[in-house]
């Protein structure tokens, strides 16, 4: 099983052209790209090769819902459906090590209680492999030697901790291997033996312990505190168990890849970047040996380690089809699936034959966007007021920047699009939200503010205790940069984002009420006290990290900070239009977060538009719901910034959207009089 497959499980989204709402808006001569083409189901996605090379799997629509399909590798267009999900889309899948089953996870209504399912490729029989209620599965290990079994964690006994089980993929039997009473991380070898476990420390770091016969040793072999908690962790063993790879920032600022000799304990740097954290790469599918690592500062680049894939990476780069990612490899390593992202065209996935050095296009993810007026993305380095470098990404409306220098000929309205996390990052590539907003006439700026990950632990730690303060200052500094550069004007900037980006939106409209013209908050927390009280129980291991980085609710000083940094505290300061979207089943940012600030605004007679989706969680997974909210958002923004908008039309009616408040404030939301 590839490391990509493991990450997928752990991680663990028409009609004729319509008239424009604002013909005089920026870019009005550019054809409008319909929402359905940007946010509807892709035609095909997430292609994967089976380890034995006999099959290709895809995720593509069946009766309007994303499902698993499979085709012979020799006849990739002869795909047949394997699953028949009717409501909740399947978003990721991976192959069993023996190539007999496709495995996927799914939840109910966005509750994030992800269960593991297996589908037999030969018979199409589907089975729940973790058939429990209110349980979240965690994949711990797969094997090249023991191909009919996996190690999985399930938290059905204690929702805070995952007990480790051996899962027999043939019979579905689960056998308890390790009862977990306080460990947060696990690493197994290719014999499916637990070799390392981690336990949270009082300082919000972690201690890692060796495991013998499923019993952890008493003394930690690796320890680190809060500063290294986002950058240091074991990645996995080579198949022979002799080498353990780590991403490690101890004693340095940026994480590097280390190879540890298990026998001697010696750590050797095998991959590092001058400007970014290195956290992963390409590992040989049979041996598990590192062959290349990812150097991702402004854009991602594969750096070969040794010569095993050096020629392949050079060949793929020379195709000039855009930045590429190797998404799947056969066990024999003779075939790869490679996705190319040209940004100004939809991504395409190719079959790469290593021996013949040939590329065969398998599919374009969104063929309806071929020839659409998509635009480029400009990486930028913006300086904060205290000297930090904020890696950012700017997209401009088509025609606004004829010479392609990332500066429009005349200022245009702008949307500051803030990422979630906040311990995550924005990156380079095709971005549906950027393309959508740019097509509507806006510049779009995404900023890796302090606390974002990927740029060294000091940059991440610079956000500790800075919610609503220096983290927000970085966003303001980026807006000031855009104004000084002539990208936009100070009175024509909206702020928009989901999760932490939703918080930033609320902070922007409450703590800096004159800075933004309006805001769009998607599943954003308004009250940091209630946010921390309602985080899911399976986040127990990282709870202290939240306390240390946000404010500690167990201390007087911490509680005071949480009050001071909560947008709800300043709800009466809101003076600019606000649109809020929320999933009713969100386990991370409870629906009460949006309810509270809406109630506070109503109490002060401050207008707000509030849309709730009863079948969604932390974001909108069902395309009809995503399209509906974006229909509201673009018409909201058109009223605020003067850009273009495709009319709402029947988008709301086609979804489960409940417009709880303020339909009258957005064109097309209020029902028409009969």
N, C-alpha and C positions, 0 to 999 in steps of 0.2 A: 504494500500500500504506500502510495507516495505521500510525502509530507504535505503536498497541496491538498490531497484528499482529507488528511487529518485536520488541516486548517479550515476546510470547508465545513466540517461538522462542528468544529469548536466555535466558529464564528456565530461562532455563529454564531415586486416590484416591476371618426372617418366620414368619410363622407366628402361631399364636394366642398370646394373652397367657399368661404363665407365673406360677406362684406367686412371691411375694417371699421373698428369703432372710432378711430381717429386718423383720417386720411392725411392730415397735415403733420402727424407725429414724425420723429426722426426715423429715417429708413422706410418711409411709407411707400416708396417705389419698389421695395423688395417684396417678393411674394411672401405671404403669410404661411408659415408652416403650421399645419393643424396640430392641435394638442395630441390627438390620438396617434399621430405619427411619431411624436416624441415620447409619449408616456404610455401608450398602449402596449400590449404584449409584443415582444420581439418575435420575429418569424421563427428564429431558432437561436438557442443560446447554450452556453456551458457544455460544449462538446467534450467528450472524454473517450479515450481509447481504453479498451479492456486490457489488463496486463498481458494476456496471451496474444493480443493483437488481432483477435478475430472479430471484434465488435466495436462499433461506434455508438455512443449514447449521446442524446441531446435532451434539452428541455425545450419544448415547444407547445403551442396551444393545442388543446383538444376540447372542443365545444366551448372555446373561449377562456379556458383555464390552463395555466402552464402545467404540463405533465411530462413524464418521462417517455422517451421514444428510443428505440434501438434499431440499428441497421447492421448488416454485415459490413465489415471494413472494406471488403472488395466491391460492395455496391452501396455506397453511402446514401444514395437517394431512395433506397428501398426500405425506408424506416417504417416501423409499426409501433403503435402506442403500447406501453406497458402498464400505465396507471390510468386511473379515471377519476382524479380528484375533481369535485364539482364546485367547490367554493374557494378553498385556500390554495393559492399557487404553490407548486414545488419550486424552490429557488436554487437549491444546490443538491448535488448527488455525487456519489463516488462508487467505484467498483469494489466488490469483495476481492480479496487477494487471489482467490481461485477463479475469478472471472465468471462465476456462475450466477451471481446476483448483482443487481444494482441496489444500492443502499441510499436512503435519504432520510432527512429529518423534517418534521412539520409540527406546527402547533395548532391551537384552536383559537381563532378570532384574535390573534396577536398576543395571547397570554404568555408566550415564550416558554411554555412547558413543552419543550421539544422532545418528541419521542422518535425512536429509530425504527424504520421500516425497511424490509427487504423484499425485493421482487425477483422471482426466479425467471431468468432470461428465456429458458426453454419453454416453460409452462405458462408464464405470466401470473403465477400464483403470488399473491401479496400477503405478507404477515407482519404484524406488529412485533418487533423483537424486544421492545421494552414496554410491555402492555400495562402501564400503570397510570393512575390519575395523579395530576399535580406533581409531575416528575419531569426532570430535565436531564437528558442523557449527555454524557461527556465521553468522547472517544479518547482512549488512553494509549492503545497500541495495536498495531497490526504486524504481520510477519511475512517474510519471504519463505520461511521454512514450514510454518504451521498455517496453511492458507485457508483452512476452513473454520478458523476461530479468530476472535478479536478480544481485546480487553476493553471493557467499557465501565464508566462510572454512572451510577444512578443514585438519586437522592430521595428515594421513596421511603426510607426508614427515618432519616432526619433531613429535613429540607435544606439544612445549612451545609451538609457535607455529603460528598459522593462516595459511596461504598464501591470498591472495585470488584467487578465480576468477570469471569471468563465466559464469553458468549460463544456457543456452538452454532455456527451459521446454518448447519444442516438441520439440526433438531430444534433450534431456538432455545435450548436449555441455558439457563444462567446459573453459574456456580460461583458462590462467594469466595473471593480470594483475599480481600483485605477489608475488614470493618473499620471505617474511618471515623475517628472521633476528634477531628481537629486539624487534618492535613489538607492542604489546598492545591498541591500540584503533584504530578506523578510522571515518572519516566520509566518505560519498560524497554527491554532489549528484544532481539529478534526471536528469542525463545519464549516470548510473552511472560517474562519474569519481571516483577517490579525490581528496579535497581536503585531508584532515588525517589524520595518524597520530600515535600516542603511543608513548612509550618509557618504561619504568620508570626511575626515578632511584635512585641509591644511598641516598638518604634516605627511600625508600619512597613518594615522590611520583611525579609524571609530568611529562614534557616533551611538548608538542604541536608538531608540525612541519607546515608547509604542504607539499603535494605537487604537483609539476608533471610531467605526463607520466609518472606513476607513480614518480617519483623524489623522495624526501623532501629538503627543504632542510636545510642544515647547522645553522641557527640556530633555536632554538625560538621560537615566537611566544607561547606561554603555558606557564608553569612554576608548579608548586606542590609543596609538601612533604607530609609525612604528614598534618598536621592537615586539609588540604583534600582528601585523597584520597577521602573518602566523600561529598563535597558538591560537587565541581567537575568538570564535564565538558560537552562539547558535546552538544546534543540533536539537531541536524540543521538543514539548510538549508530555506529556502522554495523553492518550485518554480522560481522565477526565479533562484535562486542568489545573490540580492542581500543576503539577511539570514541570519545564522547565530544560532540560539538556544543559549544556555548556561544551565546551572544553575551558580551561581558563589557561593562564600562567601569568596573572597579579600578581605581587608580588612574583613570583617564576620563575625559569628558564625553567623547563619542564612543558608542558601543562598537566593538570589533568582533569578528568571528574568530574563535579560538578552537583549536583541536587539542583535546586533553588525552594524553596517553594514560589509559586506565591503570596500567600496571605500575607506572611511576608517579602518576599525578601531574606530570609536567604539562604546562599549558603553552601552546605555540600559536602565535597570530597567523591566521591563514587568509584573512580578508579585512581590510580597513579602508576608510574613506577619510579624506582630508576635511570634509565639510558636513558629513551626515553620519547618522547611526547606520551600522550594517546589521541587519536582523534576519537575513535569510538568503536563499540562493537556490541553485540547482544541485541536487544530489543524485548520484547514480541510482537508478531504480532497483538494481540487484544488490550492489555492495553498500549503498548508503554513503559513499564517499563524496565529499564536496568537490564539485567540478567548476562552479562559478558562483559569484556572489553578486548581490544587487547593491549598486552604489546609487542612491536616490537622493539627490539634493534638489536641483531644479527639475530634472527629468531623470527617469530611471535608465540605468545602463548596466548591462551584465559585464562583469570583469572575470575572465577565465582564471581558474586556478590549475596550473599544469596545462597540458595540451589535449586532454581527452575531448573537449568540446570547443576548443579555440577556433578551429576551422569552421565549425557549424555556426557559431555565433557571428563570425566574420561574414559568412555567406548570407545569413539572415539580415544582418545589418545592411549589407550591400544591395538588398532588394529595394531600398528606399520606398517602402510602403507605409512608413510611420514607425513609431516606437512599437516594439513587439514584446510579447510575453510567451514563454513556453508553458503551456497549460496542462499537457499530458504527455506521457512517454510510455511505450510498451516495455515489458520486462526485458525483452531482448535488446531494447534501445535502438531498434532499427527504424522506428517511426515516431515522430513527434506531432502533436497538434500545436500550432503556433497562431496566436492572435495578433493581428497588426491593427494599430490604431492611428489612422491618418489625421484625426481630429476634424478635418473639414469634409470628411465623408464617414459613413458608418463603418464600424469595425468589421473586419472579415477574418474568418478562421480558415487556415490552410493545413493540409496534410503534408508534412515534410518527410521525404524519404532520404534518410541520411546517406545511404549507399549510393543512390542515383543522383543525389544532390538536386532533387526536384521539389517544387512546390505545386500542390494542386488545391485550388480553392474549393472548400466544402460548402461554405455558406457565408452570406452577409447577414449580420444580425438584424438589421432593419433596412431591407431593400427599398422600402418606400421612401427612405431618405436619400437614396442615390440621386444626385442632381439637385437636391434641395440647397437653398442658399445658406449652407453652414459656414461658420467663420473660424478663424484660427484663435489660438490661445497664446498669450504673451507672458512668460515667466518674468517676474519682477523681484528686485531686492529693494525693500523699503526700509529706511532707518526709523527706528522709534526715537522718541524724544530723549531717551537715556542711552542711546547708542546701540541697541540690539538690531540685528538684521532680520527683517520679517520677510521670509520667502512667500511671495504672493503670485496670484494668477489673474490676469486681466483679459477679458473678452470684450470686443467692441462690435457695435452694429455694423452689418455689411454696408460698405460704401462710406463709412465714417472715417476710415483710415486708408486712403488709396495707396499710400506708399508702404504700408505694412510695418511702420516703425513703432506701433503700440501707442500712438498718440493721435487722437482724432483731429481732423482739420478744424472742427468747431466743437465746443463742449456739448455733451449730451447728458440727459438724466442718467443716474447711476443707481444700481442696487448693490449694496454691500451684503454679500452672501456668506454667512458665518457658519463654519463647520461645527459639528457636535463633538461630543467627548466629555470635556475638552481635550482629553488625552488621546488625540488622533491628529491627522494632518490632512490638508488639501494637497492635491497633486495635479500633475499635468496629464491632459488627455481629453478625449471626447467627454463632455459633461452635458447631460440633457438639460439641466437647469440653466447652465450658461448659454447654451444654444437657444433655448426658448426665450429667455429674457433679452438676449441680444437681438433676436429676431423681432421682438416687440419694440425695439428702439432704445434699449438701455445698454450702457456700459455695465459690466458685471465684474466685481472685484472680490476675490476670496483671499483671505489673509491668514497666514499661520502666525497667529498671535502667541505671546509667551504662554507656556503650558502645553503648547502643541508638541507632539512627539516626532522624533526623527532627526532632530537637529542638535543632539547632545543633551546630557542630563541637566546641565546648568540652565539651558534654555527652558526645559520642562519645569525645573524647580523654581525658576524665576516667577512662575505663576502661583506658587504656594501662597495662600492667604490673599490673593489678588483678584478674586472674583469681583466684578463690578468696580475694580480700581485699575491697576496697571494693565491687566488683561484687556480691560475696556479702553484704556488710554491707547493701546496699540491699534485698536480698530479706529479710533478717532484720528490717530496720527496717519493711518493709511488713507482715510478720507481727505485729510488735509493735503497729503501728497497728491491725490488725484485732482484736487481743486487747483493746487499750484501748477500742476503739469498741464492743466487745461482739459483734462478728461471730462470734468463735470463742473457744476457750479454748486456753491454751498447750500443753496435752497432746494436743490433737486436730487437729494440722496435719500433713498429708502434703505432700511435695514431688514434683513430677512434671514431666517435660519431655523433649524430643527434641533431639539434636545438642548445642548448647551447653546447652540445658535439661537434657539428660542429664548433662552434666558438672556442672551446678549441683546436680543430684540427688545425684551421687556426692560432690561437695564437701560438701553438706549433711550426709550421713550419715558422712563421714570426718572433716572438719575441725570440724564443729559437731555432734558425735554425739548430743547431748542435746536438740537443738532440734526435730527432726521425729520424728513417731511412726513414719514409714515413708517409703519412696521408690520411685518408678517411673522407671527410666532407660531411655530409648529411644535407641539408637544414640549413646550419649554416650561421649566420650573419657575414659579413665582415666589414661593416661600421656602427658603432653604431649611427651615426647621422641619416642616412636614415632608419635604423631599427626603431628608435623611431618616425620618421615622418610617417611611414606607418603601425603602429600597428592598428588593427581593431577598428572601432569606439565604439564597444560594450565593449572595454577595458578601456573606459573613467574613470571608477571608480578606476581602479588600476594604472592609468597612473603615478600618483605621486609616487607610490611605485617604479616604474621603475626609475624615475628621482632620487629619494633619494638613491636607491641602486646601480645605474649604473653611473649616471652623469647627471646633470641637464642642458638640452639644452637651458634653458631660461637665464642662467648666463654665463659670460665669463669664469669663472673657470670650470664650468660644460662642456662647449663646448670644452675647452682645454683638459679636461680629456677624453671626448669621442673620440677626435682625437687621443690622446696618446694611448688609449686602443683598437683602431680599427685595426684589422689585415691588412686592406687595406693600412694603413699608411706605413706598412713595407713590402708590397708585393715584393719589389725588393730584399728583403733579402732571399726569398725562394730559397733553393738549393736542396731540397729533393723532390722526386716524390709526386704528389698530385692528388687524384681522388675526383671529386665533383659530387654529385647527388642532383637534385633539382626538386620540383614540380612546374609547371608553374602557378598553381592557388593558391599557398600558401598565405593565408591571414596574417600569423604571420611573416614569414621571406620571404619577397617578392623576386621574382625571380631576381630582380635587385641586391640583395645581392651577389648572385653567379656570375651574369653577370659582376659586377664591378671588382671583383678580378680576374676573368678570363681575362677581357680586360687589366687590369694592368699587368698581367703576360705576355700576348701576346705582349704588348708594349715593354717589356724588353726581349722578346725572351726566356722566361722561360717556359719549357714544362708543360702542365697540361692536364688532361683528364676530360671532362665535359659532363655529361649526364643529359638531361632534359626530364621529363615526362609530356606531355601536358594535361593529364587527372588526375593529382594528385595535392595534396596540401602539407600540412606540414607532410611529410612522404608518404610512398607508401602503400596504402590500398589494391590495387588490387594485388593478389598473383603473377600474371604473371609479373607485374612490379617489385615487391619486389624480385622475383627470378632473374629477369634480372639484376637488380643492383647488387645483391649479386654475380651473375656470374662474372660480371666485377670486383667486389671488391676482390673476392678470387683469381682471376688470377692476379690482380694488386699486391696483397700481396705476392703471390707466387714469382713474379718477384723481389720483394723488400726484403722479409725475407727468401725466400727459402722453404716455406712450400708446401703442396700439393694443388692441385686444380682440381676440376671437370671441364673439358673443357667448354667454353662458349656454344658451340654447337648452337642450335637454340633458346637459351633463349632470346636474344635480338630481334630477328625477331618475336617471339611470343608475345612481349610486345609492348608498345607504345613508347619505348625509342628512343630518338633522341640524337645520339652521336655528340655533337656540336664541340668538340675539342679533339684532342689527341687520336684518336682510335688506332693509330700506337704504342702507348706506352703500350698497354695492349694486351696480347696474346688472339687472338680470336675475338677482336672487329673490327679490320679493315676488310673490305670486301676482299675476295680472288680474285685474278686476274682470268679472264675468258680466 
